[in-house]
Amino acid sequence: MTFSAHVQRSTSMGVAERLGGVGGTLAMCLAVYLCYANLQYISARIPPAAVKALSKMLAFFVICIGVQIF
């Protein structure tokens, strides 16, 4: 999520580093899209108690990421 924060802003940056940053960002976008597109099938296979536990864990991770970025 913070690829752009770790990419150097110098003119001597290699093409491979730039392509790696763009490729990683596109891979994240693709993974999120696939999860959202198949959410009905994924949630049908997970019990409601597990969904509640996962949502609490993910909320904690989001808070941790926000604090780290801040």
N, C-alpha and C positions, 0 to 999 in steps of 0.2 A: 504494500500500500504506500510505501514511502520510497519508491524507486527514484523519483526525481530528487529527493533530498540527499541521496547518496551518490548521485552522478556528479562528477567534477564539472565545473563550469569553465574550464580552460579551453583554449583553442587547440591544444594538442591532444584532445580526446580522440581515441580511435573510433573507427566506424563500428567495430565489434562491440564496444561498450555502449554506444548509442543504440545499436540494433538489439542488444541484450536488454536494455531498459525498455524499449518499445515492445519487444517480444514478451517480456515478463508482464507488462501492463496489459497487453492483449490477451495473454493466457489467463490472467485474473478475470478479465471481462468475460471471457468465454466460459470459465468455470462458474461464475455467478449466473450467467445466462442459462446454462444447462441446469443448474440447481433450481432456478425459478421456473423454467419451462417444465420440469418434471416434478414440481412440488406436490401435485396431487397424488402421484404414484408413490413418492417417497413418504409423504405423511400418512398414506393409507397403510403402510407396512410397519409404522412405528406406533407403539401403544401410547395413549394419551399421557400417562405418567412420565414416560421417557421424553415426550415432547416438552412437557413442563420443565423437567430437569435440564434438558438441552438448552431451552430458551433462557433459563437462569444462568447457566454457565456461559452462554454466548454473550449475555448482557454484561457479565463480569469481565469477559475478555475485551469487549468494546470499551468499557470504562478504563481498563488497564492501558489499552492502546491510546485512548484520549489523554490520559495522564502522561504517558510517555511522550506523545507529540507536544503536549503543552510544555 
